[in-house]
Amino acid sequence: MDSSERSTIRSEQKSRKFLKSLIRKQPRDLLLVIGTGVSAAVAPGIPALCSWRSCIEAVIEAAEQLEVLHPGDVAEFRKKVIKDRDLLVVAHDLIRKMSPRTGDTKPNFFQDCLMEVFDNLEQHIQNPVILHSILRLMERGTMVLTTNYDNLLEIFGQQQGKPMESLDLKDKDKVLQWARGHIKYGVLHIHGLYTDPCGMVLDPSGYKDVTQDPEVMGVLQNLYRTKSFLFLGCGETLRDQIFQALFLYTVKNKVDLEHYMLVLKENEDHFFKLQADMLLHGIKVVSYGDCFNQFPEYVQDLTAQICKQKSPDADRVDSTTLLGTSCVDCAKRKLGENGTDSPKRIKQSDN
């Protein structure tokens, strides 16, 4: 075995290590934050899912093919995608350009372009390992929100017979239900969903109604204080203005919290600096490896470890549960072994 092979094995072994503080979490104590990395791993054949830049580039390409954008505008937007750092602004301008001059975003050609880009998503699912893992955690009470516009998780979940539901910040009642744990298979899209461009949030003004509603902000911020957020495929999420407004910069005493972020470790200096910086936000940065291909398997193994944890009330007997006669007798014996009858038996054994 040469040195390169030994180095590869050591790298793979190191990538399989898990923080005890994370794998000992109960699934219901976690909230998954899904970013573009998850979609990119699940459907690598759709470049638009890989990043914000790739998504905007794909929309511009679709606009050119559908001839809903002047060639001069197409060239101008392509330059902006390369030069401008704030891609949200570019996306917002792109929507406005394909909308009525009144400023009303409905109807518009932007939705047609998105439909072209994200057409037949279910046919492009190549690596469902991560989606299986997420559904497994959701079954056990883990909540999910995403910054993605696609609904790959919901499509896959429905294929598995789960009553998946896509939610966005416009629907206050649904958001409150989800935040209070009443929608088990709900996925909150904080940027909106591609099937409803009018609900897409592309700049700070888009979530003004949400941030000014004390009830909604209260329940959302409470999640950041009471759940451990686990960031999956979220390289740029913490820079996102919407996420910052909802959670990162509005919740105090973040250093006392315990959140987690899985990242690719391409550069050691950058990785350890990121670790130190994120601890100030109460976020523990963990490497899943030095190759993106390791991401799905790491998430699968991590999920298996978390799901091994026994629920603290798994042995409790719910008196309201309808049981058969024999089951009731078993339950009574179990309570006797672990409850108020045990001191009597201990005393009898001493005599």
C-alpha positions in Angstrom: 0.0 0.0 0.0 1.6 3.3 -1.1 1.5 6.6 0.9 -1.4 8.1 -1.2 -3.6 5.0 -0.5 -2.8 5.2 3.3 -3.6 9.0 3.2 -6.9 8.3 1.5 -7.9 5.6 4.1 -6.9 8.0 7.0 -9.0 10.7 5.4 -12.0 8.4 5.1 -11.6 7.1 8.6 -11.4 10.7 9.9 -14.5 11.7 8.0 -16.5 9.0 9.8 -16.0 10.5 13.2 -19.0 12.1 14.9 -19.3 14.6 17.7 -20.9 12.9 20.7 -22.8 16.0 21.5 -24.5 15.7 18.1 -25.2 12.0 17.8 -26.7 11.9 21.3 -29.4 14.4 20.3 -32.9 13.2 20.1 -34.3 13.6 16.5 -37.1 15.8 17.9 -34.5 18.2 19.3 -33.0 18.8 15.9 -34.0 21.2 13.1 -32.5 20.6 9.7 -31.5 23.6 7.6 -31.2 22.3 4.0 -29.1 24.3 1.5 -28.1 23.9 -2.2 -25.5 21.2 -1.3 -28.3 18.7 -0.6 -30.0 19.4 -4.0 -26.7 19.2 -5.8 -25.9 15.8 -4.3 -29.4 14.5 -5.0 -29.8 15.7 -8.5 -26.3 16.5 -9.9 -27.8 16.5 -13.4 -29.5 19.9 -12.8 -26.8 22.6 -12.6 -29.4 25.2 -11.4 -29.6 23.3 -8.1 -25.9 23.6 -7.4 -25.7 27.3 -6.4 -27.4 30.7 -6.6 -25.2 31.7 -9.4 -26.0 28.5 -11.4 -29.7 29.0 -10.8 -29.7 32.6 -12.1 -27.5 31.6 -15.1 -30.0 28.8 -15.9 -33.0 31.3 -15.7 -31.2 33.7 -18.1 -30.5 30.8 -20.5 -34.2 29.8 -20.4 -35.3 33.4 -21.0 -33.1 33.5 -24.0 -34.4 30.2 -25.4 -38.0 31.2 -24.8 -37.4 34.7 -26.2 -38.9 36.5 -23.3 -35.9 38.7 -22.7 -34.3 41.1 -25.2 -30.8 39.9 -26.4 -29.3 43.0 -25.1 -30.8 42.4 -21.6 -29.6 38.8 -21.8 -26.0 40.0 -22.3 -26.3 42.6 -19.6 -27.6 40.1 -17.0 -24.8 37.6 -17.9 -22.3 40.4 -17.1 -24.0 41.1 -13.8 -23.9 37.5 -12.7 -20.1 37.6 -13.2 -19.4 41.0 -11.7 -22.0 41.6 -9.0 -21.5 40.0 -5.6 -25.1 40.4 -4.4 -26.8 37.8 -6.6 -30.1 38.4 -4.8 -30.3 41.9 -6.2 -29.5 40.4 -9.7 -32.3 37.9 -9.3 -34.7 40.6 -8.2 -33.9 42.8 -11.2 -34.3 39.8 -13.5 -37.8 39.2 -12.1 -38.7 42.8 -12.6 -37.5 42.8 -16.1 -39.8 40.0 -17.0 -42.8 41.4 -15.2 -45.4 44.1 -16.2 -44.1 47.7 -16.1 -46.6 48.5 -13.4 -44.3 46.7 -11.0 -46.8 44.0 -10.3 -45.0 40.6 -10.4 -48.1 38.7 -11.6 -48.4 37.6 -14.3 -44.8 37.4 -15.5 -42.4 35.3 -17.7 -40.1 34.5 -14.7 -42.4 31.6 -13.7 -42.2 30.2 -17.2 -38.4 30.3 -17.0 -38.3 28.6 -13.6 -40.6 25.9 -14.9 -38.2 25.4 -17.8 -35.2 25.1 -15.4 -36.9 22.8 -12.8 -39.0 20.8 -15.2 -39.6 17.1 -14.1 -37.4 17.2 -11.0 -38.5 13.8 -10.0 -36.8 12.3 -13.1 -33.4 13.8 -12.1 -33.2 12.2 -8.6 -30.0 10.1 -8.8 -28.7 9.9 -5.2 -31.7 9.7 -2.8 -29.5 8.6 0.2 -29.7 12.1 1.8 -33.4 12.4 1.2 -34.0 8.9 2.8 -32.0 10.1 5.8 -33.9 13.3 6.2 -37.3 11.5 6.0 -36.0 9.1 8.6 -35.3 11.9 11.0 -38.6 13.6 10.2 -40.5 10.4 11.1 -39.0 10.8 14.5 -39.8 14.5 15.0 -37.0 16.4 13.3 -38.2 19.7 11.7 -37.0 20.9 8.3 -36.5 24.3 6.7 -34.7 25.2 3.5 -33.3 28.1 1.6 -33.8 26.2 -1.7 -36.5 27.0 -4.2 -36.9 23.3 -5.3 -39.2 20.8 -3.7 -37.0 17.7 -4.3 -37.6 16.5 -0.7 -41.3 16.8 -0.9 -41.5 15.0 -4.3 -39.4 12.2 -3.0 -41.3 12.0 0.3 -44.6 11.7 -1.5 -43.2 8.9 -3.6 -42.5 7.2 -0.2 -46.1 7.7 0.9 -45.5 10.6 3.2 -48.0 13.5 3.4 -45.4 16.1 2.5 -46.3 19.8 2.6 -44.4 22.8 1.2 -44.8 26.0 3.3 -43.6 29.5 2.8 -43.5 32.6 5.0 -46.6 34.2 3.4 -48.9 31.8 5.1 -48.9 32.9 8.7 -51.2 30.2 10.0 -49.2 27.4 8.4 -45.9 28.8 9.6 -47.2 29.0 13.2 -48.5 25.4 13.0 -45.2 24.2 11.6 -43.2 26.1 14.2 -45.3 24.6 17.0 -44.7 21.1 15.7 -48.1 20.4 14.3 -47.1 19.7 10.7 -44.8 16.6 10.9 -43.9 16.5 7.2 -43.9 20.2 6.5 -40.9 21.8 4.8 -40.6 25.6 5.4 -39.1 27.4 2.3 -37.9 30.7 3.8 -37.2 32.0 0.3 -40.4 30.6 -1.2 -40.9 27.9 -3.9 -40.3 28.0 -7.6 -43.9 26.9 -8.3 -45.1 30.3 -6.8 -42.7 33.1 -8.0 -45.0 35.7 -6.3 -44.1 34.1 -2.9 -40.3 34.1 -3.6 -38.3 36.3 -1.2 -35.4 37.9 -3.0 -34.6 41.0 -1.0 -35.1 42.3 2.6 -38.4 44.0 1.8 -39.8 40.6 0.9 -40.0 39.4 4.5 -40.9 42.8 6.1 -44.4 41.5 7.0 -42.9 38.5 8.7 -40.3 40.4 10.8 -42.9 42.9 11.8 -45.2 40.2 13.1 -44.2 39.6 16.8 -46.1 36.3 17.0 -44.4 34.8 14.0 -41.0 36.1 14.9 -41.5 34.9 18.5 -42.2 31.3 17.6 -39.4 31.2 14.9 -36.8 32.7 17.2 -37.8 30.3 19.9 -36.8 27.4 17.6 -33.3 28.8 17.4 -33.1 28.9 21.2 -34.7 25.5 21.9 -33.7 23.3 18.9 -30.2 22.4 17.7 -30.0 23.5 14.1 -28.1 21.1 11.8 -27.0 22.8 8.6 -26.7 20.5 5.6 -25.2 21.7 2.3 -25.4 25.3 3.6 -22.2 27.0 2.5 -23.7 30.5 2.1 -26.7 30.3 4.4 -25.2 32.3 7.3 -24.6 35.2 4.8 -28.2 35.1 3.7 -30.1 38.2 4.8 -33.4 36.4 5.4 -31.8 33.8 7.6 -29.9 36.5 9.5 -33.1 38.5 10.0 -35.1 35.5 11.2 -32.5 33.8 13.4 -28.9 34.8 13.4 -28.9 38.4 14.3 -32.2 38.6 16.2 -31.6 35.9 18.8 -29.4 37.1 21.8 -26.9 35.0 23.7 -26.1 32.8 20.7 -22.8 31.7 22.2 -24.9 29.7 24.8 -26.6 27.7 22.0 -25.5 24.5 20.3 -26.0 24.2 16.6 -24.0 22.2 14.0 -22.8 22.7 10.4 -21.4 20.1 8.1 -18.9 21.4 5.7 -16.4 20.3 3.1 -12.8 20.7 4.4 -10.9 21.8 1.3 -8.4 24.1 3.0 -7.3 23.5 6.6 -6.6 27.1 7.5 -10.0 28.2 6.2 -11.7 25.4 8.0 -10.3 26.1 11.4 -10.9 29.8 11.1 -14.5 29.0 10.2 -14.7 26.8 13.3 -13.5 29.6 15.5 -15.7 32.2 13.9 -18.9 30.1 14.1 -18.5 29.2 17.7 -19.3 32.9 18.4 -22.7 32.1 16.9 -23.1 28.9 18.9 -22.4 26.8 15.8 -20.0 23.9 15.8 -18.5 23.4 12.4 -17.8 19.7 11.5 -16.1 18.3 8.4 -17.7 15.5 6.6 -14.5 15.0 4.6 -12.4 16.6 1.9 -14.5 15.4 -1.0 -18.1 16.3 -1.8 -18.8 12.7 -2.7 -18.4 11.8 1.0 -21.3 14.0 1.9 -24.3 11.6 1.3 -22.7 8.7 3.1 -21.7 10.9 6.1 -25.3 12.1 6.4 -26.6 8.6 6.2 -24.2 7.3 8.9 -24.8 10.3 11.1 -28.6 9.8 10.8 -28.2 6.1 11.8 -26.2 7.1 14.9 -28.8 9.7 15.9 -31.7 7.4 15.4 -30.1 4.8 17.6 -30.7 7.1 20.6 -33.5 5.8 22.8 -36.3 8.2 23.5 -36.3 9.1 27.3 -40.0 8.3 27.5 -39.9 5.2 25.4 -40.6 3.0 28.4 -43.4 5.1 29.8 -46.9 3.7 29.6 -49.5 6.2 28.4 -52.6 5.5 30.5 -54.7 7.0 27.7 -53.5 4.4 25.2 -56.0 1.7 24.4 -54.3 -1.6 25.0 -55.4 -5.2 25.0 -55.9 -7.0 28.4 -52.6 -8.8 28.3 -50.8 -5.6 27.3 -52.3 -3.8 30.2 -51.1 -6.5 32.6 -47.6 -6.3 31.1 -47.7 -2.5 31.5 -48.7 -2.8 35.1 -45.9 -5.2 35.8 -43.5 -2.9 34.1 -44.7 0.0 36.2 -44.3 -2.2 39.2 -40.7 -2.9 38.3 -39.8 0.7 37.7 -42.3 2.6 39.8 -43.8 2.7 43.2 -43.9 -1.0 43.9 -40.1 -1.5 43.6 -39.2 -0.3 47.1 -41.5 -2.9 48.6 -39.8 -5.7 46.7 -36.4 -4.5 47.7 -37.5 -4.5 51.3 -38.9 -8.0 51.1 -35.7 -9.3 49.6 -33.8 -7.9 52.6 -35.8 -10.0 55.0 
